[in-house]
Amino acid sequence: MKPLNVPGKETKELLERDHAVISPSYPRAYPFAMDHGKGSEVWDIDGNRFIDFASGIAVCSTGHSHPKVVESIKNQVDKFIHISSDFYHPVWVEFSEKIAATAPFKEPAKVFLGNSGTKAVEAAIKLARSHTGRQHFIGFFGAFHGRTMGSLAFTSSKTQYRENFSPMMSGVTHVPYPDAYRPILVQSEGEDYGEAVVRYIEEVVLARTVPPQETAAIMIEPILGEGGYVVPPAGFFPVLRRLCDKHGILLIDDEVQSGVVRTGKFWAIENWDVEPDIVCFAKGIASGMPLGGILARASVMDWPMGAHGTTYGGNPVSCSAGLATLELNEGGFMKNAAEVGEYTLDALSEIMTRHPSIGQVRGKGLMIGIEFVKDRETKIAATDLRDNIVERAFHNGLITLGGGKNCVRIAPPLNISQDLINEGLQMLEDAITSAEAEA
Ligand SMILES: Cc1ncc(COP(=O)(O)O)c(C=O)c1O
């Protein structure tokens, strides 16, 4: 495979202009400068074509510029673009009705809409405190919930996100994420690692430092996102739910990355048949238009008028794109995510047999993580190797993203074809082969 000559001339020039004017804080992955995209393929401004295994961090769920999404946006823009959440309009209500109908709990749901993942998490934090009248929260190490001052208090995937920003919002205690590949707690006989984590929460955290009767909520990503697509063991969510019920603690399910069909179910938590109290969503919900929010049990979303809001709540263009996205998901993309996801997991497991640097392949649907290690025995994280693989994949014509310390994330559009998966996996395996040879 002949590597692409990237970054090309146009990209290099753009990078110079970008660096002169755009905040240096954005964590750029590598020099890909987008010109246009179609489905699961994207082209840079030098004319190079790439297969997209990242979909704008799991956002372009229906592929780039799906005609139905484009049409819905155009139609709405012609009518009106904004009126603010101080008033009413039908697209907002229709979208909210449709997303409420997907709620992973039996009770009726109510919806709050904003325009990003972090705003969804902020809403969940405030609602949990408002509804319970309690102050404390439990979060998980390795999690990413956003970068504003409330969500940042939960984000713990890297200290880099917190450096220079303390003090954080108070009241958040972190516990180990149920990562059975890298356990740090001791399991009792007969329990899985997920059950061990919940036992730790109950016997250590809630017994020694965080009074359960003062704990508003436990917030968790059902599958770690930015932290490396870690999937909890089977026993975890049912016992976590029981613990919450025992103490009247709310379960906040942050599905900003894992939700809206990505795992082959509408909500990732449905993979464990457990009902949360509040669900956060964003990213894939509107195929790239800024839309995020929470849905909560109607009995929980009981805050009074004025308690929370945002100018852009229920933006009609985003809600229109959201409606088109939901329709496409129902019309076959969910099935595709489950089927092509399973195919991809199998193919990666086979690739793993040829590459000793792959310690684990895991995931659900089209949310798949590949963990790279120095050797399978010690499981020492191979961060440099992972970085090299991501870079080489880019040169081979494949867009991927790193996750955690040593993971590559696979999160293509949900309608990606098996042919493009095969082509992309070949590019990825070539990148792994050459990076291993160089290591
Ligand atoms: C699980 C999760 N929650 C919250 C966020 C924050 O979303 P945003 O970047 O839209 O603020 C992210 C972003 O990656 C995420 O993956």
The ligand as an SDF file (V2000), in Angstrom:
LIG
                    3D

 16 16  0  0  0  0  0  0  0  0999 V2000
  -19.6000   10.3840   27.2120 C   0  0  0  0  0  0  0  0  0  0  0  0
  -19.3910   11.8430   26.9130 C   0  0  0  0  0  0  0  0  0  0  0  0
  -20.0040   12.7660   27.6520 N   0  0  0  0  0  0  0  0  0  0  0  0
  -19.8720   14.0860   27.4180 C   0  0  0  0  0  0  0  0  0  0  0  0
  -19.0920   14.5380   26.3780 C   0  0  0  0  0  0  0  0  0  0  0  0
  -18.9640   16.0110   26.1100 C   0  0  0  0  0  0  0  0  0  0  0  0
  -19.5540   16.3290   24.9050 O   0  0  0  0  0  0  0  0  0  0  0  0
  -19.2180   17.7120   24.1430 P   0  0  0  0  0  0  0  0  0  0  0  0
  -17.8350   17.5830   23.6130 O   0  0  0  0  0  0  0  0  0  0  0  0
  -20.2770   17.7930   23.0760 O   0  0  0  0  0  0  0  0  0  0  0  0
  -19.3600   18.7880   25.1480 O   0  0  0  0  0  0  0  0  0  0  0  0
  -18.4240   13.6060   25.5560 C   0  0  0  0  0  0  0  0  0  0  0  0
  -17.5600   14.0660   24.4520 C   0  0  0  0  0  0  0  0  0  0  0  0
  -16.7540   13.3510   23.9190 O   0  0  0  0  0  0  0  0  0  0  0  0
  -18.5810   12.2220   25.8360 C   0  0  0  0  0  0  0  0  0  0  0  0
  -17.9770   11.2890   25.0850 O   0  0  0  0  0  0  0  0  0  0  0  0
  1  2  1  0
  2  3  1  0
  2 15  2  0
  3  4  2  0
  4  5  1  0
  5  6  1  0
  5 12  2  0
  6  7  1  0
  7  8  1  0
  8  9  2  0
  8 10  1  0
  8 11  1  0
 12 13  1  0
 12 15  1  0
 13 14  2  0
 15 16  1  0
M  END
$$$$
